[in-house]
Amino acid sequence: MQNLIQDEVQELWEHSEEIARKFKLQIVETVGTTRIVLKKKGSRTVIKVGYPPHNRAEYAAYKALECSVLGDLLAPCLGVSKEGYALEMQFIPRAFPQARGEYYWFNPEFARMRDRLESHFSFIKRYNKYAWGADFHEENMRVMRNGDVKIIDYSNLLADMFSRISKTTVREAIKGILKLNFPKIDVKLSMRNRIISYRDNDVSYDVPVDPQRSEAII
């Protein structure tokens, strides 16, 4: 079954441009390994098409967290198809900026902030101990027009469970997370003038998109 799904997703990737033309959609993103992202011109939502465990995991994670402070950091999921091949998500308009000049493979200040941010989601491992981690990085973030940063790919919080245990349902995953004690934390993530601002109850970071101190790691 797993190999069959992988073959179908591979076929989807090979025909992504044809699919976009047929349904008059734009290809927003093809960088990932499990899904392509499509959008209708002028629409405020995108469609992630591809590997069902990731789509179902992302939807379950958002619906479990949507009424929490942590849920406010996530791009909202609006719906998922019955088999999980398509996920509708709110479109976050601005791409996360890349460093100017010499390309930096590793920004230690961003890594410190990211590790702090990921730590707030670690409570989910009490439900899914094999979680890969949140995997928050620049490619998984976009920016709202008001400067709020949203995480647009957070499927790794639960994708492991949906991949390992094929009978896992979205409803079960939501219930499992809701049984946990959520961290009592207030988090704010925003960006202005190429400075990423991170704030929580105890820590404050201002991280420049263009790091000055570190050399590029090749």
N, C-alpha and C positions, 0 to 999 in steps of 0.2 A: 504493500500500500504506500509506504513511504517513498519507494523508488518511483512509483507511478505518479505521485504528486510532484516529485522533483522533475520528472520528464515533462509533465504538463507545464510547469513553471518555466522550464528551459524553452519550451516551444513558444510560450507567451513572450519571452524576451526576444526571441528571434523574429517575432511578428509584431513587435510593439509599435513600430512606425505605421504599419498597415492598419492595425487596430485604431490608432489615433486618427488616421485619415478617414476610416470608415465611419467612426462615430463623431467626427468633427471635433476632436479633442486635441489639446496641446500636451506634449510630453514635458512635464515639469522637472522630473528627476529620474536618472537611470544609473546613479552611482552605486546604489546598494546592491546586494547580492541576492536578495529574496523577493524584491518587489519593484514595480515601476509605478511612478506617480503621474496621473493624468488629470487634466483640468479643462473645463469648458471656458472659452473666452468670456471674461466678465463675471464668472462664477465666484462665489465666496467659499466654495468648498473644493477639495481635491478628492480623487479616487485612487486609493492604493490597491493595485491589482497584483496578485502573486501568491506567495507561500501562505496557505491558510493558517498554520499555527501562529505566525507572526501577526496576522490581521486579527485573529480572535484573541490573542494574548493582549494586544494593544487596546482593543475595545474593552476587554474585561478589566484591565488595569485602570483605564480612565473612568469607567462607570463606578468602580469601587472607590476611587479617590476624588471624584468630581466635586463633592461637597466639602472638601478639605482644603487647607492652605496648600498642601502639596499638589492637589489636583489643579489649582490655579496656575501652576507652572507648566502644565501640559496642554498642548494643542488639543482642543476638544474633539472627541470621536462622536460622530452623529449617527452612525449605523454600520452594520456589518451584514453581509449576505449570509444566507443559511449555511452554505458550505464553507464560508470564510474566504472565498477567493477575492472578494472586493470589500474594501473598507472606505467609508466616507468620513473625511476629516475636515475641520475648518481650515481654510487657506490662510496662512500667516504671510503677509505680503512681502516683507523685506528679507532678503538673504542675509545671513550672518557675514560681516565683512571679512575679507582676507587681509593678512598683514601686507603692508606696502613694502616695496623694495625687495631686499633679499628675503627669500621664502624661509620661514621658521617652521621646522617640523615639530618643535616642542617649545611651548611657552610655559616655563615653570610656575609663573604666577597664575596662569589659567588652570594648570593642572592642580594646584593647591585648592583653588576655588571649586573646581569640578569634584575633587575628592570630598570636600566638605558637603557639597550639594548631594552627591551620591549617598553619603552616610545617612541622610535623613530617610532614604528609601530602603535602607538595609533591614528594616523591621519586617519587610515582606518575606525575608528568608525564613522567618518563623513559620510561614505557611508553605513556602516553596524553597527548601534548603539548597536545591541545586541551581538556583537562579544565577545567571551569568553576570549579573550586575547591571546597573542602569545604563552603562555605556554612553554617558553624556559627553559630547564633544562638539566642536564647532559645526561639523556637518549635520549634526542632529538638532541644531537650534536655528530659529528664525526670529525676526523682530516685528512686533506690532507697530502700527503708525505712531502710537503714543510712547514708544520706547520700551515697552515690556517685552522681555525675552521669553519665548515659548519653546519648549522641547517638543520636537515634531516626530521623533522616533524613540520610543521608550518600550518597544515590544520585548526587549530582553529581560524586563522585569518578570515576565511570565512565560516567554516563548519556550523555554526549556521544558516546562511542565506540559504544555500542549503538544510538543514534539515527542516527548518520551511516553506520555500516556494518552493514546489516541482517543480514549473515551471521555477525556476531560471536557466538560461543557463550560460555556461562558458563565452561565448562572452559578455553577459550583465554584468557579474561581472567584467571582464577585463575593459570594457568601463567605468563602474562606478568608479573604482579605478583611472583610467587614467585621469578622470575629476578633481581629487583632486589636491591640491597643496602639492607636496612632500616636506618633511623637507629638508632644506639645511644643510646637515650634512655629514661629512666624518668619516666613522667608520672602524676600523680595529680590527679583532679578531683573535688571533693566540695563539699557545701553543708551548712551548719549555722547556725541562727539568722539566716537571710537573708544570710549571708556566703558567697560562693563562694570556695573555696580552690583555687588552682592551684599545683602544684609540679612542677618538672622538675629535671634535673641542675644547671642554672645559674640558674634564675629562680624566684622565689616571689611570687605575687600573692594578695592578699586583696581581693576585689571585692564591695562592698555591692550588694545588689539595689536598694536605695533610694539612688541617688546624691544627694549633698548639694551638690556644687559646681556642677554644670552646669545651665543653664536648658533648658527644653524647646525642642526645635527643631520648628517647625511648617511 
